[in-house]
């Protein structure tokens, strides 16, 4: 079952109350579209979005994880003819590393792919830089040091624009 309504939920005294306040179905129209036409329209939307981001920025680095969202962004970049440096963080703690899955995604897409090794030293350096006097508040996100290392790696190649698959489902309102 697909839930299209946005809801507000209250938890109090062991009870749960939940009420809808918006039903996306009131704003969306479902029409039949053939798979090939859907792919072409999807590519058109992605190309327009990424093309606007890429315009005049030079090369882009795609932060390629082992997931579908970043693989989709890498595919879109390749599809619109945008060359990208495809980087994956590889943690010394193998249970946290997505390098193997990201490598498989890169092979399937036929794109070049580079490993960025994360070390205890690089995490300490990132933590110090992210929590320096230049910051207004502490940076405690566990993802920040990883992004810091990936951004530094991209910057060494003259790349100042990063593309990720983070929140890639938002254009589709989280629907299947």
ROBA-249589 format. One record per atom (N, C-alpha, C): residue in one letter; residue number from 1; x, y, z; atom name. Coordinates in steps of 0.001 Angstrom, whole numbers, padded with zeros to 6 digits. Atoms other than C-alpha are relative to their C-alpha. Layout:
% ROBA-249589
NODE rest  nr       u       v       w atom
NODE    a NUM       X       Y       Z   CA
...
***
This chain:
% ROBA-249589
NODE rest  nr       u       v       w atom
NODE    x   1  000843 -001179  000000    N
NODE    x   1  000000  000000  000000   CA
NODE    x   1  000886  001239  000000    C
NODE    x   2 -000755 -001230  000138    N
NODE    x   2  001286  003433 -000943   CA
NODE    x   2 -000688  001084  000818    C
NODE    x   3  000541 -001085 -000798    N
NODE    x   3  000791  006191  001628   CA
NODE    x   3  000405  001310 -000644    C
NODE    x   4 -000281 -001266  000664    N
NODE    x   4  000496  009538 -000085   CA
NODE    x   4 -000229  001182  000920    C
NODE    x   5  000326 -001137 -000843    N
NODE    x   5 -000656  011635  002833   CA
NODE    x   5  001143  000335  000944    C
NODE    x   6 -000910 -000467 -001032    N
NODE    x   6  001589  013725  005003   CA
NODE    x   6 -000801 -000009  001297    C
NODE    x   7  000727  000163 -001257    N
NODE    x   7  000711  013161  008640   CA
NODE    x   7  000737  000680  001143    C
NODE    x   8 -000552 -000463 -001264    N
NODE    x   8  001236  014718  012042   CA
NODE    x   8 -000380 -001048  001032    C
NODE    x   9  000242  001049 -000993    N
NODE    x   9  001604  012201  014854   CA
NODE    x   9  000438  000494  001368    C
NODE    x  10 -000304 -000354 -001381    N
NODE    x  10  001498  012808  018603   CA
NODE    x  10  000094 -001269  000822    C
NODE    x  11 -000152  001096 -000950    N
NODE    x  11  002724  010397  021247   CA
NODE    x  11 -000169  000607  001390    C
NODE    x  12  000194 -000524 -001351    N
NODE    x  12  001379  011051  024743   CA
NODE    x  12 -000659 -001055  000877    C
NODE    x  13  000552  000918 -001012    N
NODE    x  13  000697  008944  027809   CA
NODE    x  13 -000276 -001389 -000578    C
NODE    x  14  000158  001337  000566    N
NODE    x  14  001168  005734  025845   CA
NODE    x  14 -000980 -000081 -001153    C
NODE    x  15  000947 -000027  001119    N
NODE    x  15 -001336  006800  023172   CA
NODE    x  15  000643  000647 -001221    C
NODE    x  16 -000480 -000572  001256    N
NODE    x  16 -000710  007647  019547   CA
NODE    x  16 -001201  000572 -000737    C
NODE    x  17  001003 -000635  000849    N
NODE    x  17 -002818  010113  017591   CA
NODE    x  17  000696  000440 -001277    C
NODE    x  18 -000593 -000349  001280    N
NODE    x  18 -002155  010655  013917   CA
NODE    x  18 -001090  000493 -000932    C
NODE    x  19  000985 -000552  000928    N
NODE    x  19 -004001  012858  011457   CA
NODE    x  19  000686  000437 -001280    C
NODE    x  20 -000572 -000486  001256    N
NODE    x  20 -003384  013546  007787   CA
NODE    x  20 -000260  001496 -000140    C
NODE    x  21  000243 -001412  000259    N
NODE    x  21 -002941  017164  006773   CA
NODE    x  21  000162  000344 -001474    C
NODE    x  22 -000186 -000258  001424    N
NODE    x  22 -002084  016823  003090   CA
NODE    x  22  000002 -001342 -000716    C
NODE    x  23 -000009  001215  000814    N
NODE    x  23 -002811  014176  000480   CA
NODE    x  23  000546  000374 -001373    C
NODE    x  24 -000636 -000317  001281    N
NODE    x  24 -000426  014347 -002470   CA
NODE    x  24 -000879 -000407 -001172    C
NODE    x  25  000893  000427  001068    N
NODE    x  25 -003069  012547 -004509   CA
NODE    x  25 -000896  001116 -000498    C
NODE    x  26  000801 -001157  000429    N
NODE    x  26 -004998  015814 -004586   CA
NODE    x  26  000746  000853 -001025    C
NODE    x  27 -000816 -000836  000881    N
NODE    x  27 -002118  017323 -006570   CA
NODE    x  27  000628 -000774 -001155    C
NODE    x  28 -000665  000826  000994    N
NODE    x  28 -000856  014404 -008634   CA
NODE    x  28 -001010 -000658 -000925    C
NODE    x  29  000837  000682  000976    N
NODE    x  29 -002322  012941 -011770   CA
NODE    x  29  000757 -001226 -000486    C
NODE    x  30 -000634  001223  000462    N
NODE    x  30 -001554  009355 -012656   CA
NODE    x  30 -000378 -000228 -001457    C
NODE    x  31  000242  000280  001407    N
NODE    x  31 -001169  008757 -016372   CA
NODE    x  31  000890 -001168 -000406    C
NODE    x  32 -000793  001114  000501    N
NODE    x  32  000081  005707 -018231   CA
NODE    x  32  001094  000548 -000911    C
NODE    x  33 -001115 -000384  000863    N
NODE    x  33  003481  006116 -019820   CA
NODE    x  33  000829 -001252 -000270    C
NODE    x  34 -000793  001163  000377    N
NODE    x  34  005476  003517 -021704   CA
NODE    x  34  001394  000102  000629    C
NODE    x  35 -001317 -000021 -000657    N
NODE    x  35  008802  002503 -020095   CA
NODE    x  35  001055  000817 -000740    C
NODE    x  36 -001011 -000742  000763    N
NODE    x  36  010947  003936 -022899   CA
NODE    x  36 -000261  001508  000082    C
NODE    x  37  000357 -001419 -000106    N
NODE    x  37  009080  007251 -022813   CA
NODE    x  37  000286  000517  001413    C
NODE    x  38 -000279 -000389 -001384    N
NODE    x  38  009405  007324 -019013   CA
NODE    x  38  001500  000205  000194    C
NODE    x  39 -001458 -000137 -000107    N
NODE    x  39  013168  006770 -019273   CA
NODE    x  39  000474  001275 -000688    C
NODE    x  40 -000397 -001206  000726    N
NODE    x  40  013488  009537 -021864   CA
NODE    x  40 -000388  001260  000772    C
NODE    x  41  000448 -001168 -000783    N
NODE    x  41  011452  011954 -019728   CA
NODE    x  41  000846  000154  001261    C
NODE    x  42 -000834 -000025 -001194    N
NODE    x  42  013442  011015 -016629   CA
NODE    x  42  001375  000571 -000328    C
NODE    x  43 -001304 -000508  000423    N
NODE    x  43  016700  011648 -018491   CA
NODE    x  43 -000081  001495 -000312    C
NODE    x  44  000186 -001418  000304    N
NODE    x  44  015346  014973 -019713   CA
NODE    x  44 -000042  000835  001287    C
NODE    x  45  000087 -000714 -001281    N
NODE    x  45  014474  016065 -016147   CA
NODE    x  45  001369  000016  000681    C
NODE    x  46 -001318  000087 -000624    N
NODE    x  46  017815  014837 -014790   CA
NODE    x  46  001026  000848 -000715    C
NODE    x  47 -000946 -000785  000790    N
NODE    x  47  019758  016456 -017621   CA
NODE    x  47 -000212  001496  000238    C
NODE    x  48  000298 -001411 -000247    N
NODE    x  48  018006  019771 -017056   CA
NODE    x  48  000504  000413  001383    C
NODE    x  49 -000411 -000293 -001371    N
NODE    x  49  018661  019655 -013303   CA
NODE    x  49  001525  000003  000135    C
NODE    x  50 -001456  000081 -000128    N
NODE    x  50  022281  018489 -013456   CA
NODE    x  50  000708  000963 -000948    C
NODE    x  51 -000581 -000953  000938    N
NODE    x  51  022984  020626 -016515   CA
NODE    x  51  000048  001405  000583    C
NODE    x  52  000027 -001323 -000630    N
NODE    x  52  021956  023738 -014574   CA
NODE    x  52  001067  000090  001092    C
NODE    x  53 -001017  000022 -001049    N
NODE    x  53  024231  022735 -011697   CA
NODE    x  53  001397  000055 -000625    C
NODE    x  54 -001327  000145  000609    N
NODE    x  54  027153  021898 -014001   CA
NODE    x  54  000409  001199 -000856    C
NODE    x  55 -000267 -001083  000954    N
NODE    x  55  026875  024961 -016240   CA
NODE    x  55  001123  000919  000488    C
NODE    x  56 -001115 -000890 -000268    N
NODE    x  56  030182  026809 -016260   CA
NODE    x  56  000850 -000367  001213    C
NODE    x  57 -000749  000372 -001201    N
NODE    x  57  031607  024893 -013295   CA
NODE    x  57  001193 -000891 -000284    C
NODE    x  58 -001116  000896  000295    N
NODE    x  58  034101  022686 -015090   CA
NODE    x  58 -000322 -001420  000417    C
NODE    x  59  000230  001409 -000330    N
NODE    x  59  034573  019082 -014070   CA
NODE    x  59 -000762 -000165  001324    C
NODE    x  60  000800  000327 -001193    N
NODE    x  60  032324  017481 -011453   CA
NODE    x  60  000530 -001298  000580    C
NODE    x  61 -000301  001274 -000653    N
NODE    x  61  033133  014807 -008908   CA
NODE    x  61 -001314 -000596  000476    C
NODE    x  62  001175  000730 -000470    N
NODE    x  62  030414  012253 -008321   CA
NODE    x  62  000453 -000875  001168    C
NODE    x  63 -000330  000801 -001171    N
NODE    x  63  030585  010771 -004834   CA
NODE    x  63 -000805 -001284 -000092    C
NODE    x  64  000644  001266  000322    N
NODE    x  64  029780  007201 -005762   CA
NODE    x  64  000069 -000944  001192    C
NODE    x  65  000065  000965 -001099    N
NODE    x  65  028623  004988 -002917   CA
NODE    x  65 -000350 -001353 -000599    C
NODE    x  66  000408  001301  000495    N
NODE    x  66  027437  001435 -003185   CA
NODE    x  66 -001484 -000066 -000284    C
NODE    x  67  001450 -000014  000132    N
NODE    x  67  023819  002512 -003503   CA
NODE    x  67 -000509  000426 -001358    C
NODE    x  68  000686 -000321  001248    N
NODE    x  68  021318  003207 -006229   CA
NODE    x  68 -000005  001503 -000277    C
NODE    x  69  000142 -001441  000222    N
NODE    x  69  020985  006976 -005694   CA
NODE    x  69  001234  000603 -000666    C
NODE    x  70 -001205 -000578  000598    N
NODE    x  70  024611  007870 -006418   CA
NODE    x  70  000305 -000636 -001352    C
NODE    x  71 -000187  000635  001311    N
NODE    x  71  024775  005323 -009256   CA
NODE    x  71 -000894  000676 -001040    C
NODE    x  72  000917 -000704  000896    N
NODE    x  72  021770  007080 -010769   CA
NODE    x  72  000574  001357 -000399    C
NODE    x  73 -000608 -001302  000305    N
NODE    x  73  023507  010465 -010513   CA
NODE    x  73  001181 -000182 -000953    C
NODE    x  74 -001138  000271  000892    N
NODE    x  74  026659  008998 -012115   CA
NODE    x  74 -000495 -000331 -001410    C
NODE    x  75  000585  000350  001300    N
NODE    x  75  024523  007520 -014926   CA
NODE    x  75 -000527  001243 -000704    C
NODE    x  76  000533 -001228  000590    N
NODE    x  76  022771  010854 -015472   CA
NODE    x  76  001124  000905 -000496    C
NODE    x  77 -001139 -000827  000428    N
NODE    x  77  026070  012730 -015592   CA
NODE    x  77  000613 -000546 -001289    C
NODE    x  78 -000548  000615  001217    N
NODE    x  78  027425  010248 -018134   CA
NODE    x  78 -000954  000187 -001170    C
NODE    x  79  001003 -000089  001061    N
NODE    x  79  024175  010374 -020110   CA
NODE    x  79 -000091  001385 -000624    C
NODE    x  80  000060 -001364  000546    N
NODE    x  80  024319  014163 -020499   CA
NODE    x  80  001362  000455 -000516    C
NODE    x  81 -001313 -000314  000547    N
NODE    x  81  027965  013994 -021563   CA
NODE    x  81  000897  000771  000950    C
NODE    x  82 -000809 -000708 -000991    N
NODE    x  82  029326  015496 -018350   CA
NODE    x  82  001047 -000962  000548    C
NODE    x  83 -001055  000836 -000565    N
NODE    x  83  032680  014005 -017490   CA
NODE    x  83  000045  000223  001497    C
NODE    x  84 -000081 -000138 -001449    N
NODE    x  84  032970  013282 -013817   CA
NODE    x  84  001108 -000885  000547    C
NODE    x  85 -000955  000762 -000777    N
NODE    x  85  035603  012114 -011420   CA
NODE    x  85 -000859 -000759  001014    C
NODE    x  86  000865  000800 -000859    N
NODE    x  86  033880  009240 -009610   CA
NODE    x  86  000811 -000543  001167    C
NODE    x  87 -000776  000296 -001196    N
NODE    x  87  035148  008891 -006057   CA
NODE    x  87 -000814 -000789  001011    C
NODE    x  88  000632  000774 -001064    N
NODE    x  88  034358  006376 -003330   CA
NODE    x  88  000911 -000043  001210    C
NODE    x  89 -000744  000110 -001258    N
NODE    x  89  035445  006507  000282   CA
NODE    x  89  000158 -001477  000341    C
NODE    x  90 -000274  001377 -000409    N
NODE    x  90  037086  003288  001421   CA
NODE    x  90  000559  000033  001414    C
NODE    x  91 -000362 -000030 -001412    N
NODE    x  91  037204  002927  005165   CA
NODE    x  91  000930 -001145  000362    C
NODE    x  92 -000871  001058 -000507    N
NODE    x  92  039894  000980  006973   CA
NODE    x  92 -000840 -001070  000702    C
NODE    x  93  000926  000950 -000615    N
NODE    x  93  036966 -000639  008780   CA
NODE    x  93 -000877 -000553 -001120    C
NODE    x  94  000635  000559  001204    N
NODE    x  94  035807 -002895  005950   CA
NODE    x  94 -001505 -000155  000125    C
NODE    x  95  001453  000152 -000129    N
NODE    x  95  032352 -003396  007427   CA
NODE    x  95 -000733  001299 -000339    C
NODE    x  96  000609 -001274  000352    N
NODE    x  96  031734  000316  006732   CA
NODE    x  96  000315  000436 -001427    C
NODE    x  97 -000432 -000400  001326    N
NODE    x  97  033291  000387  003286   CA
NODE    x  97 -001017 -000400 -001065    C
NODE    x  98  000894  000266  001131    N
NODE    x  98  031134  000649  000183   CA
NODE    x  98  000791 -000151 -001298    C
NODE    x  99 -000839 -000002  001194    N
NODE    x  99  034070  000397 -002190   CA
NODE    x  99 -000315 -001151 -000955    C
NODE    x 100  000288  001151  000855    N
NODE    x 100  033270 -003088 -003471   CA
NODE    x 100 -001300  000205 -000790    C
NODE    x 101  001288 -000243  000675    N
NODE    x 101  029637 -002208 -004244   CA
NODE    x 101  000102  001157 -000982    C
NODE    x 102 -000160 -001149  000895    N
NODE    x 102  030611  001152 -005727   CA
NODE    x 102  000788 -000392 -001242    C
NODE    x 103 -000779  000477  001146    N
NODE    x 103  033192 -000578 -007942   CA
NODE    x 103 -000885 -000779 -000965    C
NODE    x 104  000935  000754  000845    N
NODE    x 104  030487 -002924 -009200   CA
NODE    x 104 -000925  000958 -000756    C
NODE    x 105  000844 -001002  000669    N
NODE    x 105  028246  000084 -009945   CA
NODE    x 105  000776  000684 -001124    C
NODE    x 106 -000824 -000675  001022    N
NODE    x 106  031092  001819 -011820   CA
NODE    x 106  000233 -000909 -001201    C
NODE    x 107 -000199  000949  001120    N
NODE    x 107  031817 -001317 -013880   CA
NODE    x 107 -001269 -000122 -000826    C
NODE    x 108  001273  000144  000715    N
NODE    x 108  028128 -001700 -014740   CA
NODE    x 108 -000301  001243 -000841    C
NODE    x 109  000239 -001248  000726    N
NODE    x 109  027989  001944 -015830   CA
NODE    x 109  001088  000309 -001028    C
NODE    x 110 -001106 -000250  000918    N
NODE    x 110  031306  001787 -017688   CA
NODE    x 110  000668  001341  000241    C
NODE    x 111 -000611 -001287 -000336    N
NODE    x 111  032720  004781 -015840   CA
NODE    x 111  001268 -000221  000822    C
NODE    x 112 -001198  000111 -000828    N
NODE    x 112  036152  005360 -014297   CA
NODE    x 112 -000368  000254  001464    C
NODE    x 113  000333 -000026 -001420    N
NODE    x 113  036251  005063 -010537   CA
NODE    x 113  001281  000017  000811    C
NODE    x 114 -001203 -000093 -000823    N
NODE    x 114  038783  006009 -007884   CA
NODE    x 114 -000330 -000172  001479    C
NODE    x 115  000113  000271 -001435    N
NODE    x 115  039270  004968 -004289   CA
NODE    x 115  000634  001149  000784    C
NODE    x 116 -000555 -000984 -000925    N
NODE    x 116  039764  007549 -001517   CA
NODE    x 116  000071 -000703  001353    C
NODE    x 117 -000199  000737 -001244    N
NODE    x 117  041254  005839  001503   CA
NODE    x 117 -000245  000904  001204    C
NODE    x 118  000256 -000700 -001254    N
NODE    x 118  039935  006965  004866   CA
NODE    x 118  000848 -000656  001075    C
NODE    x 119 -000856  000517 -001065    N
NODE    x 119  042340  006598  007740   CA
NODE    x 119 -000350  000715  001307    C
NODE    x 120  000198 -000673 -001291    N
NODE    x 120  042309  007465  011420   CA
NODE    x 120  000602  001398 -000043    C
NODE    x 121 -000654 -001314  000105    N
NODE    x 121  044719  010301  010636   CA
NODE    x 121 -000853  000969 -000818    C
NODE    x 122  000809 -000904  000827    N
NODE    x 122  042481  011704  007893   CA
NODE    x 122 -001285  000399  000731    C
NODE    x 123  001202 -000330 -000778    N
NODE    x 123  039448  011524  010186   CA
NODE    x 123  000315  001048  001071    C
NODE    x 124 -000409 -000993 -001005    N
NODE    x 124  041322  013438  012914   CA
NODE    x 124  000201  001364 -000664    C
NODE    x 125 -000234 -001248  000724    N
NODE    x 125  042430  016064  010376   CA
NODE    x 125 -001330  000649 -000397    C
NODE    x 126  001316 -000515  000395    N
NODE    x 126  038870  016424  009079   CA
NODE    x 126 -000749  000539  001216    C
NODE    x 127  000693 -000435 -001208    N
NODE    x 127  037468  016673  012602   CA
NODE    x 127  000528  001349  000470    C
NODE    x 128 -000602 -001269 -000429    N
NODE    x 128  039938  019428  013513   CA
NODE    x 128 -000390  001140 -000953    C
NODE    x 129  000353 -001039  000972    N
NODE    x 129  039250  021356  010300   CA
NODE    x 129 -001475  000383  000093    C
NODE    x 130  001441 -000257 -000050    N
NODE    x 130  035477  020991  010604   CA
NODE    x 130 -000433  000640  001308    C
NODE    x 131  000335 -000582 -001301    N
NODE    x 131  035517  022098  014244   CA
NODE    x 131  000963  001107  000389    C
NODE    x 132 -000948 -001083 -000241    N
NODE    x 132  037993  024936  013881   CA
NODE    x 132 -000743  001271  000389    C
NODE    x 133  000569 -001288 -000356    N
NODE    x 133  037444  028537  014870   CA
NODE    x 133 -000837  000622 -001108    C
NODE    x 134  000789 -000535  001121    N
NODE    x 134  035884  029133  011428   CA
NODE    x 134 -001461 -000419  000082    C
NODE    x 135  001357  000531 -000107    N
NODE    x 135  032767  027227  012478   CA
NODE    x 135 -000785  000733  001088    C
NODE    x 136  000864 -000613 -001011    N
NODE    x 136  029833  028732  014368   CA
NODE    x 136 -000413 -000998  001069    C
NODE    x 137  000424  001022 -000949    N
NODE    x 137  028926  025443  016011   CA
NODE    x 137  000743 -001295 -000321    C
NODE    x 138 -000721  001260  000236    N
NODE    x 138  030448  021984  016417   CA
NODE    x 138 -000615 -000809 -001131    C
NODE    x 139  000439  000888  001068    N
NODE    x 139  030239  019612  013491   CA
NODE    x 139  000133 -001423  000517    C
NODE    x 140 -000065  001326 -000602    N
NODE    x 140  029302  016208  014831   CA
NODE    x 140 -000565 -001101 -000893    C
NODE    x 141  000522  001015  000904    N
NODE    x 141  027820  014427  011825   CA
NODE    x 141  001086 -001015 -000337    C
NODE    x 142 -000995  001039  000294    N
NODE    x 142  029561  011107  011272   CA
NODE    x 142  000391 -000008 -001473    C
NODE    x 143 -000276 -000026  001439    N
NODE    x 143  029384  011672  007503   CA
NODE    x 143  000953  001126 -000384    C
NODE    x 144 -000790 -001184  000358    N
NODE    x 144  031198  015026  007572   CA
NODE    x 144  001468 -000290 -000271    C
NODE    x 145 -001411  000269  000322    N
NODE    x 145  034782  013691  007822   CA
NODE    x 145  000186 -000749 -001315    C
NODE    x 146 -000064  000737  001269    N
NODE    x 146  034100  011329  004910   CA
NODE    x 146 -000152  000977 -001158    C
NODE    x 147  000214 -000990  001056    N
NODE    x 147  032740  014158  002774   CA
NODE    x 147  001188  000950 -000098    C
NODE    x 148 -001185 -000864 -000023    N
NODE    x 148  035707  016304  003830   CA
NODE    x 148  001130 -000643 -000798    C
NODE    x 149 -001065  000708  000724    N
NODE    x 149  038184  013666  002566   CA
NODE    x 149 -000292 -000085 -001498    C
NODE    x 150  000371  000085  001415    N
NODE    x 150  036272  013202 -000695   CA
NODE    x 150  000133  001365 -000677    C
NODE    x 151 -000090 -001346  000572    N
NODE    x 151  036069  016973 -001263   CA
NODE    x 151  001463  000417 -000176    C
NODE    x 152 -001416 -000327  000143    N
NODE    x 152  039790  017385 -000602   CA
NODE    x 152  000619 -000736 -001185    C
NODE    x 153 -000516  000784  001126    N
NODE    x 153  040551  014610 -003092   CA
NODE    x 153 -000438  000617 -001317    C
NODE    x 154  000504 -000630  001222    N
NODE    x 154  038351  016248 -005724   CA
NODE    x 154  000718  001326 -000252    C
NODE    x 155 -000653 -001298  000129    N
NODE    x 155  039930  019635 -005055   CA
NODE    x 155  001421 -000125 -000539    C
NODE    x 156 -001368  000215  000519    N
NODE    x 156  043403  018209 -005750   CA
NODE    x 156  000006 -000122 -001524    C
NODE    x 157  000103  000116  001452    N
NODE    x 157  042184  017501 -009301   CA
NODE    x 157 -000663  001223 -000630    C
NODE    x 158  000602 -001217  000531    N
NODE    x 158  040766  021012 -009690   CA
NODE    x 158 -001508 -000042 -000106    C
NODE    x 159  001454  000146  000037    N
NODE    x 159  037186  019899 -009123   CA
NODE    x 159 -000597  000720  001208    C
NODE    x 160  000613 -000739 -001102    N
NODE    x 160  035032  022260 -007077   CA
NODE    x 160 -001489 -000289  000155    C
NODE    x 161  001417  000338 -000082    N
NODE    x 161  031567  020786 -007699   CA
NODE    x 161 -000149 -001488  000273    C
NODE    x 162  000233  001388 -000379    N
NODE    x 162  030431  017589 -005999   CA
NODE    x 162 -001458 -000356 -000234    C
NODE    x 163  001357  000511  000192    N
NODE    x 163  027384  015562 -006996   CA
NODE    x 163 -000126 -001283  000821    C
NODE    x 164  000232  001207 -000790    N
NODE    x 164  025930  012955 -004671   CA
NODE    x 164 -001404 -000510 -000276    C
NODE    x 165  001350  000542  000100    N
NODE    x 165  022900  010739 -004560   CA
NODE    x 165 -000808  000277  001253    C
NODE    x 166  000674 -000305 -001262    N
NODE    x 166  021984  012096 -001125   CA
NODE    x 166 -001366  000624 -000262    C
NODE    x 167  001389 -000466  000144    N
NODE    x 167  018204  012585 -001007   CA
NODE    x 167 -000477  000021 -001448    C
NODE    x 168  000391  000019  001413    N
NODE    x 168  017837  011669 -004676   CA
NODE    x 168 -001479 -000343 -000189    C
NODE    x 169  001412  000362  000144    N
NODE    x 169  014327  010377 -003988   CA
NODE    x 169 -000922  001211  000154    C
NODE    x 170  000883 -001145 -000270    N
NODE    x 170  013036  013849 -003071   CA
NODE    x 170 -000753  000510 -001224    C
NODE    x 171  000810 -000456  001133    N
NODE    x 171  012043  014798 -006640   CA
NODE    x 171 -001232 -000879 -000241    C
NODE    x 172  001105  000932  000217    N
NODE    x 172  009724  011797 -006548   CA
NODE    x 172 -000873 -000123  001240    C
NODE    x 173  000826 -000092 -001195    N
NODE    x 173  008179  012736 -003189   CA
NODE    x 173  000064 -001258  000850    C
NODE    x 174 -000177  001190 -000802    N
NODE    x 174  009508  009531 -001668   CA
NODE    x 174 -000878 -001169 -000435    C
NODE    x 175  000878  001069  000457    N
NODE    x 175  007101  007413 -003715   CA
NODE    x 175  000768 -001055 -000773    C
NODE    x 176 -000599  001066  000794    N
NODE    x 176  007933  004086 -005321   CA
NODE    x 176 -000185  000306 -001474    C
***
